[in-house]
Amino acid sequence: MARKYIAETDITAWLKELSGDNLIIAPVVETGTVVYRPYTSGSEVELVNRPVSSPKEAVFPQTELLFTYKQDKTPEDPGRTKVDMKEATPDRATVFFGPRPCGTRGITMFDKVYNCGKQQDTYYVTRRENTAFVTIACTRPDATCFCHSVNSGPADPDGSDVLLVPVQGGYVAEAITDKGTELLAYDLFSDAGKREQEANAVIDKAREMLGDPHDFTDAESSLYKLFDDMEFWDEQAAKCINCGACTYLCPTCHCFNITDQTAGLSGRRIRTWDNCMSYEFTLEGSGHNPRPTKAHRLKNRLGHKFAYYPENNEGLVACCGCGRCIERCPSGVDIRAIVLAAKERSDVQE
Amino acid sequence: MSLDQLKRLIKAVLPDLDMVIGWKQGHDGLTATPLFIRSEDDVEKLQIGPLAVHNLATFLPGLKDKKVGVVVKGCDSRAAVQLLQEKLIDRANVTIFGFGCDGVVSHAKLRKQFDAMGRADSMVRDGDTVTIEHDDESTALPFNEICPDKCLTCEFPNAVVHDHFAGERIERTPVASENPALAEFEKLPISERLDFWQNQMGRCIRCHACRNACPMCVCRDHCLATSRDPNWIGQETSPRENLMFQMTHTMHLAGRCVECGECERACPMDIPVFLLRKKMADEVKELFDYNAGVNPDAKPPLMTFETDERNIKE
C-alpha cells in the first residue's frame, strides 16, 4: 500500500485523535530519563532518543493482576470456606507509540511462547490483540546496537502495525497491518510522494552506520558444545554482578513469577517479571539449586537466547539486537562478545 | 606514569596470585569494564583513568578463598577497609594496588549533557576539561559537570589502604563542601520529599543492580527483597514497595556505607538512590564522628557502643 506522510507538527493532533478510542502509551522524558508512560494530552512525547525500558511492557507488564480473591466464612457452617474470585481482563484498546523496530520485533518472540497452537496465555493474548504498535525506524544506531547481526535492521516492520520513517519535517508512514491502515485513516496524512525516496535514503544510511554484522552462525551448536565447560563460563561471568538489569530491560526476556499477595481474607494473585540471573530463579523446594553460581545463570541466559529458543523455533534467535543489556549493564558484560568467544572456544575444541 | 608502574607492580606479584582485578577498555570510547588479569598478556590490557568507574572491591567477598589482587581508587579502597573490619575478607588473601585518582565520570550526568553517547570513539581528560571524539567531531565538556557528586566532595583520592601504590599521591581539595544533589534535595519542603521519591521509584524495575553493585551488600543470595519467608517486601512493582527496599538497604548501611556511589552508578534507570545512602553517611558522621572505611583499626560505631554516646542526647 502507498506510503503516507505526516508533518511533525501534526503528531500531537494525531495522538489526540487516537486517544479517543485508545489508551496511548508513548515515550516521555521523566527527570532526564526516557521511559514509556500513558499519554495524556499536553504531555510532550520524546521521539528522538530511545526509551531505556523496552516495549514489552505493552503486552507483558512488570506486574500483571491475574485475579482478586476473597474468602468468606459463615458462622452457620464454619468448616466451609467460600472463595470469590474475580478475573482481571486487560482488554483496553491500546496504541503503543514510538518504540524502535528492535523492541517491537522482540514482542514477536513472545508470540511463540504465549500465543502458539498448544498454549495460549489469556492475559498475554488479550493484551496483544488489543494493542497496536506504531514503530519509528531507527536513524542513529549506537555502538551497542546489533540488530543487523540477528537478521533484522533499522526499519524491520516485524511486529509493527505502522512504521514511521523520520524525514525532513515529519514522518513517512507505512501501514503494515489492517490495524495499521485504520490508524492512518485521518486527514492529517497526505501521500508521501517524493518523500518515499528520502525515507529509503534515511534507512540506507542507518544500515550503513551499523557497519558489518557479527557472524553468529552456528552459535547454537557452539553453546551446546560448551554446556559443561564451566571454566569458560566462569571466565565469562567473572565481571557479572548478577543483577537483573539485562533481563528486565530486554525486549525478549519473558519469564515470570506468580505470587498471592494476601491481606487478611482477601488478596490479589499477581504475575511479575522474574529473571534467570537471580539465585532464587531455580532454587528448588528441597534447597537444591541446579544453577548455583552466576556462571551457571549467565550460561542459561546466553543459551536460552542463542541455542534453546532457536532450537524450538526454526533457528530464530531470541535476541533482537537492541543492545540495552550491554549499554546499561553495570559491569559492561557484552552478550555479543560472549557469543563470539563461545564460537571461538568451540572451534578450538574440535 | 602510574599506569606503567602499576603494570610492573602487578606483573611482579601475579605469579603468587590467582588473579588481579583491574579495568580495561569497554565496548566503546566512553566505557571501561572490569578486567580479570590471569596472565602477563592480560596486564597489557589494563587501564586506569576517568572511565575506571567500577568499585572492584565489590568482587572480593565472592572470591574470599582465592588469592586476589585488586586495583582501587581512594573510594574503592574504603570498601576494602570496611570489608576487612567486618571480617568479610581475609587480609592475607588480598593484595591491594592503590593509585591516586583524580575523579571519574558519571555516565548518568554525561547522558544528560551529551547526546552522542553511543557513538563516541574516545575520551581524553586534560585538567578541568574532557574532550570526546565522536561522529568525526569533538565535544569538550567541563569535568566538574560530568563527574559524580562523590568526586566533587572527595577527601580520599588516594587509596587509604594498599600493599603497592603506583605513581604519585594526588593532592586535591574538595570542589564542594557538601554533596550538591543532596543539598538540592534538602531544599524541598518535607511535604514534597515523598512525592520526589514516589516519582523516582516509579521508574525502578527491581533489577537490584544497586544492591549487587554495593560492596557492602553481602547477603547476596539471601536478600529480604526476594525472600518469601519472611515476606517483608511484596512482589508488586510499585513506588511504595520499591522505596521500601531502598530504605531497608540504607538502614543496613548505617556506619558501613563508604560513599562509593556504586548503587546509583549501577542503576539502569538513573534513579538517584545514592542520596539516601549519602544522607545516612552524613548522619553517622554527625552522631559518631565516624567515616566508614577509613581506618582499618577503628571499630565501626554500630559494632560497638558507649554507655554515654557523646552526640545522642537521651
Interface residues (C-beta under 8 A of the other chain):
Chain A: E30 T31 G32 T33 V35 N49 V52 S53 Q62 T63 R140 P141 D142 A143 T144 C145 E235 A238 K239 I241 N242 C243 G244 A245 T247 Y248 L249 N257 T259 Q261 R268 I270 T272 W273 N275 S278 Y279 E280 I326 E327 R328 P330 S331 G332 V333 D334 A337
Chain B: G26 H27 D28 T31 A32 T33 P34 L35 F36 H54 T58 F59 R111 K112 D115 M117 G118 R119 A120 N199 Q200 G202 R203 I205 R206 C207 H208 A209 R211 N212 A213 R220 D221 T226 R228 G234 Q235 E236 T237 S238 E262 R265 A266 P268 M269 D270
